[in-house]
Amino acid sequence: MTNSALSPERFYLTTPIYYVNARPHLGHAYSTIVCDAIARRKRALGIDTWFLTGTDEHGQKIERSARLAGRTPGEFATAIAAEFRGLWDGLSLSYNDFIRTTEDRHKRGVQHLFATLRDRGYIYKGSYTGQYCVSDELYVDGPPGTPCPDCGRITETVSEENYFFKLSAFERKLLEFYEANPGFMQPESTRREVISFVRGGLKDLSVSRTSFSWGIPVPGDEKHVVYVWLDALANYITALGYGSDDPADKARFARYWPADMHLIGKEISRFHCVYWPAFLMAAGIPLPRSVRANGWLLFDQGKMSKSRGNIVRAETVQQVLGADALRYFLLREIPFGQDGTFSFDALVQRYNGDLANGYGNLVSRVVNMVFKYFGGVVPPASGLTTAEVTLQASATRTIAAFGEAFDAMEFSDALKALWALVAETDGYLTANAPWKKPPERSEADHYQLQARVLATAAEAIRVITALVYPILPESAAKVWAQLGQGDITEAARNAFLTQIAWGGLQAGTKFMGPAPLFPRAEKDAVERMVAIEEQNNKSVIEAAGGAPVPEQPAPKAQPAAPQNSESTKKAEKKPMEETKPTPTPEPAAEPAAASVQAAPAAPTSTVAAPAAEAPAAAEAVAPAPVEEKQYITIDDFAKVELRVAQVLVAERIPKADKLLRLEVDLGYEKRQILAGIAQYYEPEKLIGRRIVIVANLAPRKMRGLESNGMLLAASLPPDGAPVLAGFLEDVPLGARLK
Ligand code: ME8
């Protein structure tokens, strides 16, 4: 077991590998950008750094998404993995390797790991009957109908012969490990949550599945595929060459393992802090040195996620304000480890305030004046006053404070300290006003003041730029070149941050012509980004030619987010228990299939009201009144005509934010239905989809339009979010459900 202090000479860090069931969004970009910033700083400090990212492509969730899109899982995964990789390249993220779990190198490593665990006596065969959440690929304790503790969706019952991993044998060892390595997991809320989970007792874990085939076959027993989390977690070692006999792979593995940091989102801490170390201990492989969990990026009051459909794409921000603006916002606005809200308004405000008017404006003032008064050549500074000495002392302090905060992953504090230096330099310039010559000052004195002030301000900018490079790589490269310092990437390769200290800007250095850095965002920037998001709101799967993949909305059970920024700093750090999704209330009975039709005046009907009329969350958790069960006869049921239909047209109804107008095809006729699902389904995503409707419901009028039927949907707790009923098999239109 290894967990000594961080290795000074090499650094291996990883992002989670992302599921390929839908396109990437800002949440994924957030974790990957944080890793990129860390990797850039480490490299610029002369540390041999290996930064891994990739995609998680196996499992039932991906298999189902592919089927719904009418594609093979392989084609489907390839299309979306390319989307992730393309995005990271578009954002110039400096990963060293991108692993796909469908690659041979990974399969070989996973099979080797599985065989090792079995050979060492930690895997045995048994059978499992219990609950499983396909969305989180998680085994859940509880009776049928139990909601997933992570996402709130209702779990499925699986009954299979499985291989089991002896997780129970690691309870004590894990607790001892956490005790001996207090820095292993952070933030503290994650640490507490994980420890209390392990203290609660560990059961053996099923590590194979037989009911589907999209996975890595268990060596020697190919009707089983390896449990997707064992498969996925292994990427951190297979990408380095674990399980390969090739000397180059062996050398890479020996060089970089154990990982210095697995950076993850907080919702997957259990997998990384419990299962992963246990697998490694069982296989006799050293443990990673640390796991760091980022909080959630929230948007529209909920965790930004593909299943909730409330996503913003990194490309949108990049297109309007540039990738650096996004990086700066994410690292400055959200104290790492806490949840933070993303909003276009806050983004534009930070951009204009800190980048356009702050750093960008400072650089352009100084570079322009060096050109205007000194032909673009740094003048010699002489006759230093206390003002220069003070600024120099501040810069020296900032170098230390920035590094300390950054290395402790307090990026927001690091940037705050750095921007204090931006402001101080700005103030220094204004106070000394090199552009203004008072009549009483001689030409010679004024020349000397200009030289001293501009050389000093330029030096401060050089220091600021070097420090901010890992966070604003594109802009720092431009400024570095303007300051006549050459190629910053080359400087980073030569470990320039190890020598960063006041006094590096030589008199006589030739500046390059001023270039725009952060043009001020105009008033319409927010609208432009919103419009781009709306325009691009077609999934990549559709673009790839497949059928639309319905995105099941998860219940809106996320906690209210602490405010970002300064207010978040002041807010007490909340323990993770409080920031986890509110546990979904135990449904009073099996969650009912609900019919979804706009029912403006009928909240008392026996079918669940549409989301629009769903009770508020607080009401939803109130204990259900005890009711005597009312039975219906088979004849009563036979009166309800349930039929398969296909959506031909789906559109919003002006001024009715909860209603969609659908035209559906029953095979034998087409008809119009109004449904109260507009808050949960994008109309475009419904087109082509096969659904179930109540075909013999009396017509009714709403908003002047006639509705001829009702959709069927499951109603998810706590707020009744609808999930439309559908079929995995091909079903002809008009088929009756009995
Ligand atoms: O969990 N805020 O993949 P995934 C912050 N394949 N971070 C977010 C986020 C948000 N709103 N949304 C996503 C999986 N993330 C597994 C991981 S690792 C061996 C297997 C980031 O596609 C965050 O890092 O659901 C989170 O843990 C990860 O994306 C989940 O990505």
Boltz pocket constraint, residues with backbone or C-beta under 6 A from the ligand:
constraints:
  - pocket:
      binder: B
      contacts: [[A, 15], [A, 16], [A, 17], [A, 18], [A, 19], [A, 20], [A, 26], [A, 27], [A, 28], [A, 30], [A, 31], [A, 56], [A, 229], [A, 232], [A, 233], [A, 234], [A, 235], [A, 263], [A, 264], [A, 265], [A, 266], [A, 267], [A, 268], [A, 294], [A, 295], [A, 296], [A, 297], [A, 298], [A, 303], [A, 304], [A, 305]]
      max_distance: 6.0
